[in-house]
Amino acid sequence: MSSESPTPTLLDTQKLEQGQQSLEPIVVEFETGDTRNPVNWSRGRKWFMTLVACIFTVTTAAAAGAYNMGFTSMTRDLNCTNFQATIGLSVYPLGYGVISMLTVSFSEEFGRHIIYLFSSLGFTVMFTLIALGPNIQIVILARFLQAAFAATGATMVGGTIADMWESHERGIPMATFSYAAFAGIALGPIVGGWIEMNPRLQWRWIQWVQLIINAVYIILYSVTMRETRSSIILLRIARNLRNKTGDARYIAPVEIHGRKLWNLVYVACTRPLYLLLTEPIVASFSLWIGFAWGVTYGVLESIPEGFRTFHHFNDGEIGTVFVSMLVGSTLGFLSNLYQDKIYVKYVAFRGPEARLYSACVAAIILPVGMLIYAWTSFPFVHWIAPCIGFGIFMGATYIIFLVVCNYLADCYGPYASSALAGSSLLRNGFATVFPLFMPQMFEHLSYKWAGTLIAGVAALLIPIPFVLFFFGPQIRSRSKFSISVT
């Protein structure tokens, strides 16, 4: 349970003086095995809740990639340039990164359920604003606002999983959450490309179709999901007991150790930046995943032009290219099952560094995948070859993404949410910037040399997991944030 909690409710001292034998408060806690505690829910119910939450991750991630598949008809209808349309792609991760730091704070004050519901409603409404946008400026603004609502799907699902699953059970649920993000980014262009192909639908209907899907999700969520944050559940139980018994001594733990919302927001905005700037582990891993994530968003913009030029693909076929991203992410997910076994075997004497075996392999695979993509981007090479290279790159990126989440959580314990928020901020910052220059880089340097440059930078980052694998304990011992969990 987080130490950053809502403002305490004041006890009714008059009732205490008039009708109570003792001023000692009665702290409401879950009893052992209490089924109201999400940790004690059945395994089936936990998985159902996890999957429903992950659906929101899929739909919010899909909106990122589906958008750029409509550039051809969008630039025509809105009389804008391709670069202006690309800004709508870039502001999406910007909204993710900025707002995601606030999401956890509000969920601690109001609970996760209401934040999910509010976010999914706002996210869905923004599809209408985009689809009806009369100019590119409105579309860009709506994309940023949509990303602000979508930040819940990017960050709070991990908290929901932590609410329900014990730490030793979270491996596969967290891998599922990460896979949902990558699968969504892949599914968006796959569906969006074929919608763009239909002259009666095109870019506006890419938005309308997503609106329909998310409207159905809102109904599903409203009917099936419940609050999972235990501190909020206990708070509601305590309030209900006070109302039913008239005894104001009943209080929840969060009412004793609470903080004001403003303090929560302040910590949520400042501590991630502090950790990012002062903690070598957070900074190095954030730089690593930030680079890979930036390239991923840049390639979202670069793939259509490459396959259109070299292989004369239409929009539907270009969208299908992103199946390679889905395949690569799936292989990355499956590899994590083996990594989990290694972790269980070696964690007793390796500590958090037992998470890094797969990361060391992914560090080498990442530049290899990009080199394959770069040096097979020719008209005389079969189109499946660059797809294989891109799939390898995305499989490595998935492994890095998951390792960063798990390793930072293990290293920073109670400060994990701040460490992950700092990593998310830098990661999404890279994803904001890369689409703005990567198309020009591929155009001027050619695909082979631009891809080689990217692979070269990825190769320079290879030492990061190896250094942490061998020297992580010494680095953590010098940290006032991670030393408490070593």
MOSUL-V830372 format. One line per field, one symbol per residue. ss: DSSP state (H for helix, E for strand, C for the rest). Layout:
ss=???
This chain:
ss=CCCCCCCCCCCCHHHHHHHCCCCCCEEECCCCCCCCCHHHCCHHHHHHHHHHHHHHHHHHHHHHHHHHCCHHHHHHHCCCCHHHHHHHHHHHHHHHHHHHHHHHHHHHHHCHHHHHHHHHHHHHHHHHHHHCCCCHHHHHHHHHHHHHHHHHHHHHHHHHHHHHCCHHHHHHHHHHHHHHHHHHHHHHHHHHHHHHHCCCCHHHHHHHHHHHHHHHHHHHHHHHCCCCCHHHHHHHHHHHHHHHHCCCCEEEHHHHCCCCHHHHHHHHHHHHHHHHHHCHHHHHHHHHHHHHHHHHHHHHHHHHHHHHHHHCCCHHHHHHCCHHHHHHHHHHHHHHHHHHHHHHHHHHHHHHHHHHHHHHHHHHHHHHHHHHHHHCCCCCCCHHHHHHHHHHHHHHHHHHHHHHHHHHHHHHHHHHHHHHHHHHHHHHHHHHHHHHHHHHHHHHHHHHHHHHHHHHHHHHCCHHHHHHHHHHHHHHHCCCCCHHHC
